[in-house]
Amino acid sequence: MSAYGKKTQWIGIAKNLYYGYNIDNIIHIHTKGAGSMEHVHDILIKFSKEVRKIIGDSLKKVIVYGSYARGDYSENSDIDIMILTTLSDDEIRKVENTIYDIAFDFQMDYLVDISVIVKNEKQFQYWLGALPFYDNVQKEGVVISG
């Protein structure tokens, strides 16, 4: 059952401020309690496709950062994702709960936490050089889609 239409209160919050360099670092995730290995890259591609269904061509990049990008994740690590879009702030507010619902569905399906931040691409570019968080995402994040 899809949670896309539900107004969940689950909101992903990025925990880490340091990021990895290489998609090869993102190999496998041991799904909590499931006893099987799932390829993280495949999960993230599926997630990106679901987000694209919601925001279409305004999706510019899906970037993974944090412990999965660095390759130092553990079984309890979440997957930190930044979505860059051409949507305005008002448009982002209209769709972000749906995106959080998608992340929640993935949490249920794959037993992994996905923490999502949705930002306007131009605002992200504007704050590069001023905010270390954005600088690190730009420099060290792994682009999954875009």
HURA-V202615 format. One record per helix or strand of 3 or more residues. SS is the DSSP state (H for helix, E for strand). FROM is the first residue (numbers start at 1). LEN is the number of residues. Records with the same first field share a line. If there is no record, write none. Layout:
SS->FROM-LEN + FROM-LEN
This chain:
H->23-3 + 40-19 + 67-4 + 89-22 + 121-7 + 132-9
E->28-3 + 37-3 + 59-7 + 79-7 + 114-7 + 142-4
